[in-house]
Amino acid sequence: MSKLAEKVQEELLQAIDNDELVLPTLPEVALKVREAAEDPNIGIPELSKVIGNDAALTARIIKVVNSPLLRTHREITDLQMAVGRLGINYTSNLATGLAMEQMFQATSDVVDRKMREVWNKSTEIAGICHVLCRHYTRLMPDQATLAGLVHQIGVLPILTYAEDHSELLADSISLNHVIEKIHPIIGDRILRAWEFPELIAMVPSQHLNFGRDSAKADYVDIVQVATLQSYLGSQHPYTQLDWGQIPAFAKLGLDPNVDMQEDEDLSAAMDAAMSMLQ
């Protein structure tokens, strides 16, 4: 590891330990949607009103409900109908995840490109998570999608730090090394600060722990398998691992040697899931 990467890593980890790292806050619309959804007496019209204040998010929710994965025989053009179709919890999780795209924007071109790259990869993995969850588990697809969208959230403070430190920005190898090493720890901190449920809050730090073997399939397993599947056909180091030794595959009941893209139904479902999130 370069001296620069070591120095930055040390500074960021120290800032985390001293509670001095400024963690990003959830976008206001996501906070309002979550708060509304937690009210046991909330109805579809009230939640629709909260979401309806954000035109971009409204359009995204309607796009999702009309996607090939979720659409019924008739097109839905009205937000209230969309929320009714998805349900309050599903809508809340989806709105929270989609609203996060607002956070992946930067003032410098280099950091902005990197943030776009991270968000695009997150939506790709979230789409695969949605399909894995529906086909191989009894877990909630909206939670699996949210887990996929937030699993790299810890990259944000590192890139914000890089914007203020030109020497790190100019050294992409050191920057990537720092991101790889500490975004999982920061990600957990952020999701706990946002009071996400533990089953999702632990995803950033655990999804790359390929030896992890919990009692039953959970969202970490789904994100882990989705991450590996997303690199099939590439030269990424993860493709060199022995996937047969990774417990997550067995817990999902998925053959580690199977490329989901080769199954026509699964491939179409993954494409649909990814496009509905973009």
N, C-alpha and C positions, 0 to 999 in steps of 0.2 A: 504494500500500500504506500502511496506517495506521502511525503511529509505533509503536503497540503491537505490531503484527504484525512490523514490522522488528526491534524490540528482541528479541522472543521468538525470531524466526528466527535472529538473530545469536547469541543465547545458546545455542540448541540446536545450531547448527552448530559453534560453538566447543567445546561439550561433546563433540560427536562427534569433532572433530579431536584433542582432548586425551584421548580415551578416557575421558571422565568421565561420559558418558551411560549411565545404568544400563539395559542392554538386558534385556528380559524373558527369562526362561528357559523352556524347553519344559516343559509339565506332566510330572510324574514318570512317569505311565503311558506317555506318548509316548516319553520317554527310554528306558524299560525295553523297550518294544516294538521301538524302533529298534536298541537294543543286541542284543536277542535275534535280530532278523532278520539282523543282520550276521554272526552266527555261522554259518559254512558248514555246520556239523553240526546246526543246529537242525532239529527236526522239527515237524510240525503239532501234536502233543500238547503240546510244550513251549511253543510260541508261544501256543497256546490258554490255557495255564495263566497266562501273564503277563497276557494281555488279560482273562481271567476274574476277576482281582482287582478289576476296575473294572466294577461291574454296569451302569452307564449306557452305557459304551463297548461292552460285550458286547451289550446290547440294540440299539445303533445298528448294529453289524456284522451282526447277524442281520436287522435291518430292510433293510439294503442288499442282502444276498444274496437276499432275497425280493422285491425291488423288480421291477417289470415289465421293467426293463432287463436284469436278470441272472438272474431266477429260472428254474428248470427246471420239469419237469412236477410235481415234488412240493415241498411246503413244507419248508424247513429250520428246525428249532427248536433245534438243538444247535450251540454255538459251534464245536466241533471240526469238525463237518460244514461249517460256514460257511467256516472257514479253509481247509479242504480244497478247497472249491469255488472260492474266490477265489485261492488260492495265497499263499505266504508274502510275496512282495514287494508284491503288490496289497494284502493285508491290512495290512501294515506302513505303507504310504503312506496308506491310508485311515484307519487308526487314528491316525496322527500328525496328519493334517488335522482329523479330527473332535474329537480331544482338545483342540485349540486353542480350541474354543468356551469352555472353562473360563476362558480368559484374557480374554475379552471381557466382563468384569464390573467394575463400579465401585462406589464407595461413595456418590457423589452421583448424584441422579436425572438431572441434565442429561448428565453424562458417560456414565452407564449407557445412556441413550436413544441417545446418539451411537454407543456401542460396539455396541449391538444393530443399529443401522442399518448400520454397517460390516460386521458379521458376516453379516447377511441379504443384503446386496449381494454379499458374497464367496461365499456359498453359491449364489446365483443364477448368478453368473459361472462358478463351478466346475461347476455342472450343465451349462451351455452348453459349457464346455471339454470335458467328458466326451464329449458328443455330437459336437462338431466333430472331436475326436481320432479317434473311432471311425469316423466317416463320411468324413473327408477326409484322414487321414494314416495313416502306419504307426507313429506314436509310441505311447507307452504311456498308455492312458486313466487309469490310477491316478495317473501322474505329472502328467498334464494337470489332473486334478481337484485334486491337491495344490497345483499352481501357482496354480490359481484361488482356493483357500482361503487361500493365504498372500500373495497379491499386494498386500494392503493392510496387512500386519502392521506396517509402519512407523508406522501411525496410533496404535498403542498407547502408545508412550512420550510422544507429544505430548499425548494425552488424560490420561495420568498426570501430566504436567507441569501441564496445565490445572487438574487437581483441586487442586493446591497454589497456584495463582495465580488468585484470584477475579476479578481484572480481565480476564483473558483469557477466563475462563468466561462472564463477563457480556457479552462482545463477540463474538457468534457469527460476524460477518462476518470479523473478524480471525482468529478460531480456524480457520474454514474455509480462509482464505487460507494460513495457516501450514501446515495439514495438506496442502493441495494442493501447496504448493511443496516441502516437505521430506520427506513420508512416503516417497517413492521411494528417497531416499538412505539413510534410516534402515532401510528395509525390507531393502535389500541387506546392510547391516551386520549386521542381526539374523540373516538366513538364513546368512550366512557364519560368524557366531559359533556357530550351531547345526550347522555343518558340512554344510549341504545341498549337493547336487551343483550345480556351477556353472550348469548348464542351467536350474535352478530359482532359484538364488540371485540371478541377474541379472534375474529377471522384474519385481520391484517397480520398479527404476529404468528398465527399457527398455520396459515395456508401453504407455507413453504417448508413446513416440518414434515417431510415425506415419510418419516418413520412413525408418525403419530397414529395411535390406534385406540380410539375411544370405544366405549361399549356398544354404541350404535351409530348409524349414519347421521351426520349433522351438516350444518351449513359450511363448516370448514372443509369437510370431505367433498362437498359439491364444488366449492370454489377451487379446491386443489385439483380435482379431476378436470374441471373446465379449463383451468390454466394450462395443464399439460396438453389437453386436446387442442388448445388454441395454437400450440407450437408445432403440431404435426406437420411434416413436410418441410420443416425449416432446419437450419443447422444449429438451432439453439441447444445449449448444454443439457437442458431438461430432456431432450429427445434421446440423449445418450444414457439416461438412467435406466435401470431395470424396473420397468413399471409393474412387473409381476410381483415385486417385493413391496409395493406400496399398498398398505391396508385399505386406503380409501376406495380403490376399485372393487375389492371384495365386498366392502360394506354396501356399495351401491349395486352390487350384483352385476357389474360391468366387466366384460373381458378386456384386460389391459391391452390386448393385441388388436382390438377392434378400432378402426377409424370411423367415428360416427358420421363423417362426411360421405363414407361409402354406402351408408344405408340411406336410400332415397327419402324415406319418410322423415328420418331424423335430420338429414341434411336440409331438407326443405323447412322443417320446423326451426332449425337453428338460424337459417337465413332470415326467416320471418321474424324471429325473436330479436335478432340483431338490428334489422331494419326498423322495427317498431321503436327501438330505443335511440335511434339516431336522428 
